[in-house]
Amino acid sequence: MENYWKIFIDSYTGYWNYLVTEITYPSWHNYFWWLVGISLFMWLLEIIVPWRKGQSIFRKDFWLDAFYMFFNFFLFSLIGYNAISNIAVNAFNDFLHLFGIQNIVAIQVQRWPAWAQFSLMFILADFIQWNIHRMLHHVSWMWEFHKVHHSVEEMGFAAHLRFHWMETVIYKMLQYIPLAMIGFGLQDFFIIHIIAVAIGHFNHSNLNITYGPLKYIINSPVMHIWHHAKTLPTPTGVNYGISLSIWDYLFGTSYIPRSGRDEKLGFSGDEKFPKTFFQQLVYPLRKSKP
C-alpha cells in the first residue's frame, strides 16, 4: 500500500513538473505547443477558406471548446487522472505477478523497422478507437457521456476535443490490454499523437478540403459532418471513423448523401442539454443514475 501511495504522490509532482516544462520551454518535441500550433493553423485555414462562409470565426461555443481542449489534454491529468491511471496499471501488473506473469506481450515487433512499428501502432489504435466510438453510440449509458461531444451546434476545429472526461477513461481502459500485448520497441510514439490530433482537428473544422480517392482511407470534414448531423438514417449514428475512414467503408457504416455543409447538428432533445462546462460534466453522471 505504501508503494501505491508513493506512486500517487509522484504522479502529481511528476505531471506538474512535466506540464510546467511543456509550457515554459517550447520545442519541436513539446506536446503543448504542438497542440497550440496545430489549432492556430487550422483556425487560420478556417478564416481564409471557410466551408460555411457565414459562420463567425468565433463560432458558437468557440471558447467553451477551447477550454475543453486544454482541460481534456492537460488539466484532467493534473487533477487526478494521471495518478489514478498509474496506480491502476501498477495494480494490474501486480495482479499478473500473482500468477507468475511478468508481462502480457504476445507479439514481438521490436526488430521491425521503425516505420513498420509506427504504421502498425497507428492502424491498430485507430481500429480499436473506431470500435469504442461505435460502443459510445450503441451502449445507452456510454451515449449519455458522448452527448457532450454531440452537443456542438456549429462545427470548428476545437470541437474535436469537446468531450466528457469519462470518454478518456473508457478509451484508455479498453485500449490498454490490446496495445500492451504488442511489444513495440519504440519508446516514443509522439508523432502518432500529433498526426491523430491534426487529423481530428481537420475532421471537425470548417473546411472543405478534399483529397480524391484517399477519402476512402482518411477521414474528412465532409464525412464527419454527417456523424454530427441531427437527422440520420439510424439512431445509433454513422461515420464512426476517428483518423481513418476505411473502417466505415469496410463495415458498412459510411454515409455521405450530400455535401452536409449546412446540415443541422446535434441530437434529439439537445435543446434541453446544458450549455456550460460544469453543467455538461455533471449532466451524464445524473442522467446515468437508475
N, C-alpha and C positions, 0 to 999 in steps of 0.2 A: 504493500500500500504506500509505503514511503517513496518507492520508486515512481509510482504514478503521480504522487504529489509533486515530486521534482519535475517530472515531465510537464505537468500542468503549469507550474511557475515558469520553467524555462521556455515554454511555448509562448507565454505572454511577453516576456522580456526579449526573446529572440525575434518574435514577429514585430514588436515595436521598433527594435533596432533596425530590422530589415526595412520597415516602412519609412523610417526617418532617412535611412541611406538612399532609398529609392527616390525620395522627393528632393533631397538636398544635393545629390550627386548624379545629375543626368549623364547617361552613357548609352552606347549602342546596345548594351545588354541590360537595359533598365525597363522593366515591365510597365511601371507607372508612366513614364514619359512616352513609351511606345503607344500606350492607350490614348494619351493626350494628343500625340501626333496624328494617329490614325483618325481619331474623332474630328480634329480640326480639318484634316484633309477631306474627309467625307462631307463635312459641313460646307466647306468651300465649294466642292463639286455641286452640292445641292443648291447653293446660291447661284452658281454660274450656269448650270444646265439642269434646272429642276424639271421633274416629270410633271408634277402638278404645279403649274406656274402661278396659280392663285394662292398657293399655300405660303403663309408667312415664314420667313427664315427663323423666327422664334415661334414655331408652330405651337399648337395647344399642348400643354404639359411638357414643353421643352425642358424647363428647369427641373421639373419633377424627375424626368428620365435621366437628366444629367446627374442628379443626386443619386438615383438608383445605381448608375454606373459605378460610382466610387464607393457606395455602400456595399454593393454585392461583391465587388472585386477586392476591397481593402478593409473597410470598417467592420464588416461582418466577421472576418477572420480575427480582427483585433479584439472585438467584443467577446469572442469565445469559441468560434468555430475551429480555429487553428488548434487551440488547446484540446478541445474535445475530440477532434479527429485524430490527433497524435496519440491520445490515450486509447482511443478505440483501436487503432492499428496495432499498438503495442499489446493491448489486451487480446486481440485476435491472434497475434503471433505467440503469445504466452499460452493461449489455449491449444494451438497446434503443437507446441513443445510438450504438452502433457502426453501426447500420443507419439512423441518421438519424431515429429515432422518439423524440420528446420526451415523449410520454405515450401511454397506451392508452385514453384516454377515447373511447367510441364513442357514448354517449348524453348529450346536454347537457340538464340539468334545472335549471340554476341559476335560471332565470326562473320556475320553478314556485312556487306558494305554499308556504310552509314546511310546512303540514300535509300537502301532497301529497308533498313530498320525504321527510318523516318516514314517511308511510304506505308509500311505495314501498320505502324502505330497510328498514323493519321486515318487510314481507311477503317481499321478495326474500331478505333474510338468513335468515329463518326457513325458507324453502323450500330454500335451499342447505343449511342445517343439518339439515333433515329427510332430505335425500338422503345427507349424510355419515353421519348416525346409522344409516341403513339399511346403509351400507357397513361400519360398525363391527360390525354383526351378521353380514354376509354374507361378508366377507373374513377368512379364518382368522387371519392374523397381527394384524389390527386387533382382532379379537374378544378376543385374549389380553390386550390392554391394556384393553379395555372391560369385561372381567370384574371389574376393581376396582370399577367403579360398581355392578355387579350382585351384588357380594358383600354388599350391605346385607341384613340379616335382619329388621330392624324399621324401617318407614318413618317418616321425620320430615323436617322442612323442610331440615335441614342435609345430608341425604343427596343433595340436589341437586348439591352441589359435591364429593362424594367421587368423584373420577376421577383416572386416571393423567395425569401431566403430558404424556405423548405425545399425548393427545387434544387438548390445546391446540395443539400443533404441527400436527397433522393438520387440525383445523378452520381455523386461521388460514391455513395454506398453501393449502388448497383453496378458501377464500373470497376470497383476496386478489385474484386476477385478475378474476373476475366482478364484484366490488364496485368494483374500481378502474376498470372500464370505464364506470362511470356517473359523470358529472361533477356530483356533488352540490355545490351552492353552500353548504350549511350546513357550518360548520366543527366544530360541536359536536353530537354525537348522544348526549349524556349521558343524556337522558331515555329513549332507546330501550334503553340498557343497564339502566337502573333498572327499567323495565317488564319486561324479559326476566328479570331476577333475581327480581322479585316473583312473576311467573307460575311460574318454575321452582321457587321455594321452595314455592309453593302446591301445585303438582303433586305434590311429594314429601311434603307434610305429612300429619299425622294428622287430617285434616279431611274432612268430607263436606258441603261447601257446594256446592249445585248452582245453575245459572242457566238452566234451561229450554232453549229452542231454541239458545241460544248455545253449548251443549255441542258442537254440530256445527262450531263455529268455533274456540273457545278450549279448550285442554287443561284437564284437571281431575284431582284425586287419584283419582276413581273410574275414570277411563280409564287413568291412568298406572300405577296399582297393577298392572294386568294386563300392562303392559310388563315389570314386575319379577317377575311370577309364575313360580314354578319349573316348573309344569306348563302347557304351552301347546300349541295345535294345530299349531304349526310350530316346528322347532328354531331358526329364524333370527329369531323374535320377531314382535311385533305392536305397534301403537300407538307409532310412532316419533316422533310429534309432540313438538316442543320447547315452543314457546309456543302454536302453533296446532294444532288437531286436524283442521282441514279437509282437510289433505293425506292423512291416513289414510282419511277417508271418500271422498275423490275417487279414490284409487288402490287401494282395497280391502284396506287393512291394518288396519282398525279391528276391535276385538274386545272386547266387554263382555258376556259371557254371563250374569253375575250381579253382585252388589254387589262381591265381591272383598275385602270388609273383613278377613276372617280368612284370606285365601289365603296359603299358604306362599311365601316369596320366595326368590330365588336362582337357581342354575343347576345342572345335573347335575354332580356331583363337587365342589360348593362346600364340602363338609365338609373337604376337604384344602387349601382355599385359605388362604393365610397370613392372620393376624389383625392384625398390627401394621403401622404405616405404612411403615417401611423395607422390611419383607419384601414388602409389596404392591407397592412401587415396583420392586423387583428382580425379582420373580417373572415378569412378562411378558418382560423382557429375556432371562432364562434360557430361558423356555419357547419364545420365538420363534426360538431358535437351531436350525439344522438338525441 
